[in-house]
Amino acid sequence: MPARQARVLDRVGALLRAPARDTAPGEPTPPPAIEDLRERVQRLEAMVEGLQDALYRHARHEDARIGELQRRTAPPPVATPDARPRS
């Protein structure tokens, strides 16, 4: 995600997570849609965290699998000249 989009999402998230302020008499109350947006952002954040966790676990599993394949397919060590039998 480009840095600009990340900054915008961070600002929106911060605004939606901000505690609701008490309104003075005569001030309009925030529309219920704001609360709906807060709840939706929280659900989306939880989904993103879950996806990040799953991706991390998958990457760790793949790293271990590739490491095991590399270990199993590595060529045997080459004998050095000093290790040859003498006749």
Protein Blocks (a to p, Z undefined) as FASTA:
>chain_A
ZZklmmmmmmmmmmmmpccddddehiacddfklmmmmmmmmmmmmmmmmmmmmmmmmmmm
mmmmmmmmmmmmpccddddfklpccZZ
